[in-house]
Amino acid sequence: MNVMRLFWAMAAGCLVGLLCAQSSGIVHHPFLWDREFSQPPNIYIPETAALDSHDVIWVLCRARMGKEGYGKQHLTHAIFRIDQEGQQLSTAELTLPLPTPEWGDTSDYRLAALRDGSMGLVFNKIRWEPRGESYLGAYYTTVDTSGVAAPLQLVGGPGPEYNEILSLTNGNLLLGGNEGALLTFDSGGKLQWKKSFRQPLLVNPDSTNLSDGNVCLSAWSMGNKGAPNQLRVMQLDERGHVLHTADISALRGQVAGGPDGSCAVLYDQAPNINKGEYYLTVLDRSFARPWTVPVPQSYQSGAQFKLVPLAEGYLAQIGNVLAEFSWSGKELWMDVEARDTTETIVTPTKGGFFVVTGGLSMNNGFHVKRAITTRE
């Protein structure tokens, strides 16, 4: 073990000890299995994951594939399908109807489950320019289990970067981007409605379904000088009408649906990304806030974080730290992904969740763990 790896192992151990001391209950790891998925010499880096209507998890990876050696491998995307028992059902290279040179001009791949068992896929087409990139629009397709995609459809016009996709309870898909763009379309790609939130300008949206059929959405609210001002949380009906609005003093936030039409918000109240200050709060059906609790911090600066709805509560992911909370805000358990993890993706499933992790020491592949939900 080299010095750097030893340092991070010690740091993770210290963090576990700190969080164990702070937790009100017994800390444990309710994982059923933990398996590695790799196919050397190919290289797979997980980018996104989603559960289909048959409870199979699809993991979409950026990939280098080919048996001719690293220098001759081609850049592409690949899809792994894994069942609830950890069995790999299929692996396929993603086949998009794009000329090979255009593959490098795409970004922000997102998956969304469809009712027929297939998967919807959305990505941005971009053009590289001397001062950065410009976004040419969001494209939608459906992907079958062999990785073959249907013809592409332009669902979001040029300008915004679209980076949020949600399968709605009515079967439609919600697509959100910066510049205040928000729209829905059906599984065939037909536009249902389109909104633009520019007063104030809302960017970097995150969305979730609520138990009453509405949608909860959080986004940065930009100030007059073009800097993030605060976090805006909105309750929308299925037509995109705003029912309730709340502002939180925070720069970043993630949302998850709870019981009785409530919406939980995981937010970072630190003034910058150098040190996190995370809280979990709940907005009830009327958007009142009955409780707010602090969340264990990740030792990483600028940590990636996500809030996932579970059958019995919420799972907060901050960097490689996972902490589960009951509906009432009680911390139930925590876990730290202590491998050389560079990516952590959490996907809810019936009775628990999957954790997908990627890193440099994983034999050019990634790990998937299946966890059960802790009952209070």
TORGU-788797 format. One record per residue (C-alpha): x, y, z; residue number from 1. Coordinates in nm, 3 decimals, padded with zeros to 5 digits. Last residue first. Layout:
BEGIN
        u        v        w    k
        X        Y        Z  NUM
...
REM end
This chain:
BEGIN
        u        v        w    k
  -03.682   00.220   01.206  376
  -03.649  -00.014   00.910  375
  -03.319  -00.024   00.719  374
  -03.364  -00.059   00.343  373
  -03.173  -00.339   00.171  372
  -02.854  -00.284  -00.024  371
  -02.723  -00.410  -00.359  370
  -02.364  -00.322  -00.444  369
  -02.223  -00.261  -00.793  368
  -01.851  -00.227  -00.867  367
  -01.676  -00.086  -01.175  366
  -01.440  -00.182  -01.456  365
  -01.079  -00.131  -01.564  364
  -00.962  -00.379  -01.297  363
  -01.119  -00.172  -01.019  362
  -00.818   00.015  -00.884  361
  -00.872   00.343  -01.072  360
  -01.230   00.394  -00.962  359
  -01.598   00.343  -01.032  358
  -01.882   00.291  -00.788  357
  -02.245   00.191  -00.843  356
  -02.463   00.171  -00.533  355
  -02.800  -00.002  -00.575  354
  -03.101   00.062  -00.353  353
  -03.348  -00.081  -00.105  352
  -03.685  -00.250  -00.076  351
  -03.782  -00.199  -00.439  350
  -03.504  -00.007  -00.613  349
  -03.331   00.327  -00.566  348
  -03.022   00.420  -00.772  347
  -02.704   00.561  -00.613  346
  -02.407   00.658  -00.831  345
  -02.057   00.706  -00.685  344
  -01.761   00.806  -00.904  343
  -01.388   00.842  -00.836  342
  -01.362   00.571  -00.573  341
  -01.022   00.441  -00.469  340
  -01.212   00.217  -00.229  339
  -01.345   00.360   00.099  338
  -01.715   00.387   00.012  337
  -01.827   00.513   00.351  336
  -02.143   00.389   00.520  335
  -02.412   00.541   00.740  334
  -02.707   00.429   00.948  333
  -03.052   00.529   01.072  332
  -03.032   00.909   01.107  331
  -03.369   01.038   01.230  330
  -03.528   01.296   00.997  329
  -03.894   01.203   01.048  328
  -03.922   01.008   00.721  327
  -03.619   00.806   00.833  326
  -03.266   00.897   00.731  325
  -02.993   00.698   00.552  324
  -02.635   00.824   00.523  323
  -02.393   00.742   00.240  322
  -02.045   00.900   00.221  321
  -01.846   00.868  -00.105  320
  -01.911   01.228  -00.208  319
  -02.222   01.321  -00.015  318
  -02.503   01.068  -00.073  317
  -02.817   01.121   00.134  316
  -03.062   00.831   00.138  315
  -03.419   00.913   00.235  314
  -03.700   00.732   00.413  313
  -03.884   00.400   00.433  312
  -03.939   00.301   00.068  311
  -03.641   00.508  -00.045  310
  -03.609   00.850  -00.208  309
  -03.254   00.944  -00.316  308
  -03.071   01.268  -00.236  307
  -02.748   01.340  -00.423  306
  -02.402   01.488  -00.364  305
  -02.078   01.543  -00.554  304
  -01.825   01.690  -00.313  303
  -01.673   02.034  -00.365  302
  -01.413   01.960  -00.102  301
  -01.386   01.598   00.004  300
  -01.406   01.517   00.375  299
  -01.778   01.446   00.332  298
  -02.007   01.596   00.589  297
  -02.259   01.415   00.807  296
  -02.608   01.569   00.760  295
  -02.763   01.839   00.980  294
  -03.138   01.821   01.049  293
  -03.434   02.037   00.941  292
  -03.796   01.989   01.049  291
  -04.161   02.086   00.985  290
  -04.087   02.311   00.682  289
  -04.415   02.443   00.531  288
  -04.451   02.381   00.157  287
  -04.830   02.315   00.173  286
  -04.773   01.945   00.094  285
  -04.485   01.933   00.340  284
  -04.137   02.071   00.277  283
  -03.869   01.859   00.441  282
  -03.512   01.947   00.539  281
  -03.173   01.779   00.516  280
  -02.864   01.986   00.584  279
  -02.506   01.992   00.454  278
  -02.222   02.231   00.532  277
  -01.949   02.142   00.284  276
  -01.602   02.294   00.274  275
  -01.412   02.425  -00.029  274
  -01.730   02.449  -00.235  273
  -01.819   02.802  -00.126  272
  -02.046   02.986   00.119  271
  -02.146   02.657   00.287  270
  -02.521   02.598   00.297  269
  -02.521   02.272   00.102  268
  -02.868   02.131   00.049  267
  -03.060   01.806   00.072  266
  -03.429   01.881   00.016  265
  -03.722   01.654   00.103  264
  -04.058   01.697  -00.072  263
  -04.395   01.609   00.083  262
  -04.698   01.482  -00.112  261
  -04.826   01.267   00.175  260
  -04.504   01.061   00.206  259
  -04.166   01.165   00.065  258
  -04.023   01.271  -00.272  257
  -03.655   01.352  -00.315  256
  -03.471   01.679  -00.390  255
  -03.111   01.795  -00.440  254
  -02.965   02.135  -00.357  253
  -02.675   02.370  -00.422  252
  -02.612   02.737  -00.345  251
  -02.796   02.764  -00.016  250
  -03.020   03.009   00.170  249
  -03.346   02.833   00.088  248
  -03.633   02.978  -00.117  247
  -03.979   02.819  -00.126  246
  -04.240   02.805  -00.403  245
  -04.582   02.641  -00.425  244
  -04.829   02.544  -00.700  243
  -04.627   02.634  -01.011  242
  -04.805   02.508  -01.325  241
  -04.596   02.260  -01.525  240
  -04.889   02.061  -01.663  239
  -04.830   01.765  -01.427  238
  -04.844   01.999  -01.127  237
  -04.537   02.180  -01.001  236
  -04.395   02.226  -00.649  235
  -04.096   02.459  -00.653  234
  -03.767   02.485  -00.464  233
  -03.539   02.786  -00.521  232
  -03.181   02.777  -00.391  231
  -03.011   03.111  -00.339  230
  -02.814   03.381  -00.521  229
  -02.595   03.205  -00.775  228
  -02.396   03.471  -00.966  227
  -02.507   03.645  -01.286  226
  -02.490   03.998  -01.149  225
  -02.867   04.030  -01.109  224
  -02.887   03.712  -00.904  223
  -02.931   03.355  -01.027  222
  -03.167   03.116  -00.850  221
  -03.008   02.772  -00.846  220
  -03.260   02.496  -00.900  219
  -03.492   02.263  -00.709  218
  -03.791   02.078  -00.851  217
  -04.078   01.889  -00.687  216
  -04.330   01.721  -00.916  215
  -04.699   01.644  -00.858  214
  -04.860   01.300  -00.868  213
  -04.961   01.292  -00.500  212
  -04.661   01.080  -00.396  211
  -04.416   01.331  -00.537  210
  -04.188   01.270  -00.836  209
  -03.840   01.421  -00.824  208
  -03.641   01.699  -00.989  207
  -03.296   01.860  -00.997  206
  -03.232   02.182  -01.188  205
  -02.890   02.334  -01.267  204
  -03.021   02.683  -01.359  203
  -03.311   02.913  -01.269  202
  -03.318   03.274  -01.393  201
  -03.533   03.486  -01.166  200
  -03.743   03.577  -01.354  199
  -03.606   03.342  -01.623  198
  -03.809   03.024  -01.577  197
  -03.898   02.905  -01.929  196
  -04.171   02.647  -01.973  195
  -04.257   02.382  -02.234  194
  -04.548   02.142  -02.261  193
  -04.634   01.803  -02.411  192
  -04.366   01.767  -02.682  191
  -04.378   01.439  -02.874  190
  -04.068   01.220  -02.826  189
  -04.242   00.881  -02.848  188
  -04.214   00.828  -02.472  187
  -04.404   01.154  -02.419  186
  -04.250   01.499  -02.383  185
  -04.200   01.742  -02.095  184
  -04.024   02.078  -02.078  183
  -03.807   02.300  -01.857  182
  -03.553   02.562  -01.965  181
  -03.451   02.829  -01.712  180
  -03.120   02.913  -01.885  179
  -02.985   02.582  -01.758  178
  -03.155   02.256  -01.834  177
  -03.455   02.039  -01.752  176
  -03.627   01.749  -01.925  175
  -03.939   01.579  -01.789  174
  -04.048   01.249  -01.943  173
  -04.408   01.131  -01.982  172
  -04.550   00.807  -01.841  171
  -04.803   00.968  -01.604  170
  -04.579   00.906  -01.299  169
  -04.298   01.108  -01.457  168
  -03.967   00.964  -01.574  167
  -03.713   01.237  -01.493  166
  -03.427   01.387  -01.694  165
  -03.186   01.663  -01.585  164
  -02.871   01.779  -01.768  163
  -02.987   01.994  -02.060  162
  -02.733   02.260  -02.154  161
  -02.938   02.548  -02.290  160
  -02.880   02.718  -02.626  159
  -03.019   02.495  -02.902  158
  -03.368   02.343  -02.877  157
  -03.470   02.049  -02.659  156
  -03.653   01.745  -02.800  155
  -03.452   01.675  -03.117  154
  -03.531   01.316  -03.209  153
  -03.280   01.041  -03.279  152
  -03.377   00.722  -03.463  151
  -03.406   00.418  -03.231  150
  -03.102   00.298  -03.038  149
  -02.945  -00.048  -03.037  148
  -02.784  -00.141  -02.705  147
  -02.897  -00.506  -02.716  146
  -03.151  -00.449  -02.437  145
  -03.330  -00.180  -02.637  144
  -03.253   00.192  -02.638  143
  -03.504   00.474  -02.693  142
  -03.391   00.808  -02.834  141
  -03.379   01.172  -02.737  140
  -03.157   01.458  -02.849  139
  -03.090   01.780  -02.658  138
  -02.981   02.086  -02.856  137
  -02.684   02.256  -03.021  136
  -02.500   02.356  -02.706  135
  -02.201   02.585  -02.747  134
  -01.858   02.496  -02.614  133
  -01.570   02.705  -02.489  132
  -01.403   03.028  -02.596  131
  -01.217   02.878  -02.894  130
  -01.526   02.677  -02.998  129
  -01.636   02.316  -02.952  128
  -01.984   02.238  -03.080  127
  -02.220   02.037  -02.863  126
  -02.490   01.775  -02.896  125
  -02.659   01.706  -02.565  124
  -02.785   01.366  -02.449  123
  -03.114   01.191  -02.368  122
  -03.177   00.817  -02.342  121
  -03.506   00.638  -02.277  120
  -03.488   00.279  -02.163  119
  -03.694  -00.022  -02.259  118
  -03.920  -00.210  -02.019  117
  -04.249  -00.101  -02.178  116
  -04.313   00.163  -01.909  115
  -04.002   00.365  -01.991  114
  -03.703   00.418  -01.760  113
  -03.495   00.734  -01.797  112
  -03.122   00.745  -01.875  111
  -02.901   01.055  -01.903  110
  -02.591   01.128  -02.118  109
  -02.453   01.475  -02.049  108
  -02.226   01.510  -02.354  107
  -02.193   01.478  -02.732  106
  -01.937   01.615  -02.978  105
  -01.693   01.326  -02.950  104
  -01.951   01.091  -03.097  103
  -01.986   01.325  -03.396  102
  -01.673   01.192  -03.565  101
  -01.824   00.840  -03.579  100
  -02.138   00.944  -03.768   99
  -02.445   00.919  -03.542   98
  -02.730   00.667  -03.536   97
  -02.636   00.554  -03.186   96
  -02.516   00.203  -03.105   95
  -02.432   00.165  -02.738   94
  -02.190  -00.124  -02.696   93
  -02.363  -00.409  -02.524   92
  -02.338  -00.603  -02.200   91
  -02.614  -00.836  -02.092   90
  -02.782  -01.006  -01.798   89
  -02.502  -00.963  -01.546   88
  -02.624  -01.137  -01.232   87
  -02.618  -00.926  -00.915   86
  -02.922  -01.083  -00.754   85
  -03.147  -00.785  -00.835   84
  -03.055  -00.799  -01.204   83
  -02.770  -00.631  -01.394   82
  -02.779  -00.473  -01.741   81
  -02.450  -00.318  -01.859   80
  -02.454  -00.053  -02.132   79
  -02.149   00.067  -02.325   78
  -02.037   00.404  -02.460   77
  -01.765   00.473  -02.716   76
  -01.398   00.557  -02.759   75
  -01.207   00.316  -02.983   74
  -00.913   00.103  -02.873   73
  -00.601   00.125  -03.086   72
  -00.366   00.285  -02.834   71
  -00.498   00.074  -02.546   70
  -00.438  -00.262  -02.715   69
  -00.585  -00.447  -03.012   68
  -00.863  -00.612  -02.811   67
  -01.114  -00.328  -02.853   66
  -01.320  -00.098  -02.632   65
  -01.258   00.227  -02.446   64
  -01.575   00.309  -02.258   63
  -01.795   00.576  -02.104   62
  -02.043   00.373  -01.908   61
  -02.422   00.342  -01.888   60
  -02.537   00.118  -01.604   59
  -02.887  -00.030  -01.649   58
  -03.042  -00.173  -01.332   57
  -03.311  -00.438  -01.374   56
  -03.629  -00.389  -01.168   55
  -03.856  -00.490  -01.461   54
  -03.973  -00.130  -01.519   53
  -03.611  -00.019  -01.567   52
  -03.373   00.106  -01.297   51
  -03.132   00.383  -01.393   50
  -02.757   00.444  -01.406   49
  -02.520   00.721  -01.514   48
  -02.155   00.776  -01.608   47
  -01.979   00.453  -01.506   46
  -01.620   00.432  -01.640   45
  -01.547   00.114  -01.838   44
  -01.212   00.013  -01.986   43
  -01.182  -00.284  -02.221   42
  -00.877  -00.510  -02.178   41
  -01.036  -00.655  -01.978   40
  -01.413  -00.714  -01.934   39
  -01.520  -00.572  -01.600   38
  -01.805  -00.590  -01.350   37
  -01.716  -00.621  -00.983   36
  -01.964  -00.747  -00.728   35
  -02.093  -00.650  -00.385   34
  -02.385  -00.844  -00.233   33
  -02.662  -00.814   00.024   32
  -02.554  -00.481   00.177   31
  -02.713  -00.370   00.505   30
  -02.395  -00.208   00.642   29
  -02.420  -00.119   01.010   28
  -02.412   00.182   01.241   27
  -02.618   00.133   01.557   26
  -02.832   00.434   01.635   25
  -02.796   00.803   01.736   24
  -02.507   00.863   01.499   23
  -02.243   01.118   01.609   22
  -01.989   00.867   01.738   21
  -02.027   00.653   01.428   20
  -01.980   00.964   01.214   19
  -01.647   01.043   01.375   18
  -01.527   00.684   01.362   17
  -01.622   00.650   00.996   16
  -01.444   00.978   00.920   15
  -01.130   00.856   01.096   14
  -01.139   00.537   00.890   13
  -01.186   00.731   00.567   12
  -00.889   00.951   00.653   11
  -00.676   00.647   00.743   10
  -00.760   00.482   00.411    9
  -00.692   00.810   00.233    8
  -00.348   00.838   00.392    7
  -00.263   00.471   00.325    6
  -00.351   00.518  -00.043    5
  -00.120   00.819  -00.058    4
   00.165   00.639   00.118    3
   00.160   00.331  -00.103    2
   00.000   00.000   00.000    1
REM end
